[in-house]
Amino acid sequence: MSVLVAIGVLALLIFVHELGHFLAARLQGIYANRFSIGFGPSLLRYQGPQTEYALRAIPLGGYVGFPDDDPDSDIDPTDPNLLKNRPILDRAIVISAGVIANLVFAYAILVLQFGVVGVPNGFDLQPGVIAPQIFDGSPAAKAGLQAGDIILSAGTTDFGTSEQEVEALVDTIKSSPNESVPLQVRRGSNEITLTVVPEASDEGEGRIGVQLAPNGKALFRRPDGFFESFTLAASEFQELTKRIFMGFGLLITRFGETASQVSGPVKIVQWGSSIAESDSGNLFFFAAFISINLAVINILPLPALDGGQLAFLIAEGLRGKPLPQRFQETVMQTGLFLLLGLGVFLIIKDTVQLPVFQQLFQQ
């Protein structure tokens, strides 16, 4: 059930993105003849009066189609309601509306989190430090640490019930680059001993590639007045966006070290499933985080993404005329091919790294 919830959240965010494009077109009177979630063969399809709505087999995004690109369309090529015949500003609104929809939706989700779940107000802590996420190929993963494990001790340091235990574990790891650190771990009802060897960063500090959090249930209070939810949501939105841009910055400046942490839909669903199972209240945070990620990725000036199409519009504005249609089609088709290839690769990579597959490989 938790997996279905996570898939539902991801599908909802893709739907919101494509709905932004669709509504931006329709509200301007621009024709849109296809609304699709996913790519490839259709699993479900409904033909409306003006638009075909479809759910497709490859879960790597979605698209809104326009009759401009349909050779079988019977609409007059000079019709002013075709997207290609609209001024640059109208087209820019349609192209950027998906990104805007994801950002607005992320903020609305955070408002709901603070208004419905409540405002974080400390933890009901238990001994140890929990590891909600383990990065693929990291020293922690190689040592056998799994998402949801509770680290009770590292080396000679036992972890109690204070909020400073996470910092204490981080200090232990940082001070032990390339050294064996024994970990006492609780996994379910069992306690096991693992040994991790932190790798040295460029600064000479140890790191093991794991997300850490206090081991306990978060406590919440009701918002202090109607507007506190909106204020806190704005602050959290800013912080999430900042972290995402920092992550992309690290991917660019330290590609060799961070490329293995790039994840696709399978890993996102696994992460969301873990959150749904352990603390469903954090699904709001998960959905907001992924929604902002989708917005940032789509605005990048890369072929087959919204940012790539905006780049074509900017070039058109500077030249006073569009780039050659054949050139645009070649670039977009190549970009789509590479994007789908990357998506399939990430799906396979993340799938074979799921615990159930790892157990099969070890047999």
Buried (B, 14 or more C-beta within 10 A) or exposed (E): EBBEBBBBBBBBBBBBBBBBBBBBBBEBEBBBBBBBBBBEEBEEEEEEEEBBBBBBEBBBBBBBBBBBEEEEBEEEEEEEBBBBBBEEEBBBBBBBBBBBBBBBBBBBBBBBBBBEBBBBEEBEBBBBBBBBBBBBBBBBBBBBBBBBBBBBBBBEEEBEBEEEBBEBBBBBBBEBBEEEBBBBBBBEEEEEEBEBBBBEEEEEBBBBBBEBEBBBEBEBEEBEEEEBBBBBBEEBBEEBBEEBEEBBEEBEEEEEBBEBBBBBBBBBBBBBBBBBBBBEBBBBBBBBBBBBBBBBBBBEEBBBBBBBBBBBBEEBEEEEEBBEEEEBEEBBEEBBEEBBEEBEEBBEBBBEBEEEEEEEEEE
